[in-house]
Amino acid sequence: MIQVKRILCPTDLSDESDEALRYAVALARIYEAKLFLLHCSERDSLTEEKDEAKLKTQMNRLFVESLVPHLGLATLNELDWYGLLRNNVSDIGNTIIREAVVQQVDLIVMRSRRRPRAAVLLGSTAETVCQNAPCPVLVTHPLERQWVSMSSGEIDLNRILIAHDFSRDSETAMNFGISLAQEYQAEVHLMHVLATDGHEEPELAWSSSSSGNAYTFTARKLQETLPKEVSLWCNFVNVVRCGKVHEEILTYARDHEIDLICVGVSGSDWPLDNLLGSNVDRVLREAPCPVLVAGYRNHHDSNVRN
């Protein structure tokens, strides 16, 4: 099972940003993890507040005010948390990544504001973090299907969609998704999307000895990818679709009331010359539920861009 011992949740201390705290607090309680709250300021707070001790007290008060509404049935004393303030920040995305490395966190939980398609070239903090983070990133959005109760803080996770393309990145996403599914006895939907209509060779490297068409072969490969013990404790749905990857993922998630989408990504998944954005970018912008983005590279390369 995936170990989650340290969680980082960036916040700008607004009500919208703090919606991610509900998920971060719930997961920190379940995994008994330490929760780090990170606030980035574009100015130097010490310049405005000469008394460092007083500033720390003020920031702690603001952090507590953000946490309390999302504790559910728990109390603040039951939560192991620590507040981080970073001043003079010009690049919030890379500051979050850097803190994730420094604090050795296992999961980042953050809020993303929905961006219109026309704004794809502007990028976003969430996409920067997902692309370069040293750990999986759980991204929540406004107007989405939610699985953490506002009143009790309890987790009600029923259906998890894992998008798998047989890469090491999607393997990491699958492992995290299965860990959450096992924790909450959720139904696992493992999906692969063929880039062709099944009559031509898809992106998957076929075996010359394989029998049947692309759909049959892919379904069998998906079955072999999933750990055998998964079928002992949860329902498993093997899904093969054909079409545009992001469209198939989003349509399936809406049609089947998926609570969480897990997808793998590598650093090259956001090519600079791709004006329409990547599959992961589109899933992040349009998903009807939270999205967990993970990458094999994230777990084996802790370098942070300067």
Secondary structure by P-SEA (a helix, b strand, c coil): cccccbbbbbbccccccaaaaaaaaaaaaaacbbbbbbbbbccccccccccaaaaaaaaaaaaaaaccccccccccccccbbbbbbcccccaaaaaaaaaaaacccbbbbccccccccccccccaaaaaaacccbbbbbbbcccccccccccccccccbbbbbbcccaaaaaaaaaaaaaaaacbbbbbbbbbbcccccccccccccccccccaaaaaaaaaaaaccccccccbbbbbbbbbccaaaaaaaaaaaacccbbbbbbcccccccccccccaaaaaaaccccbbbbbbccccccccccc
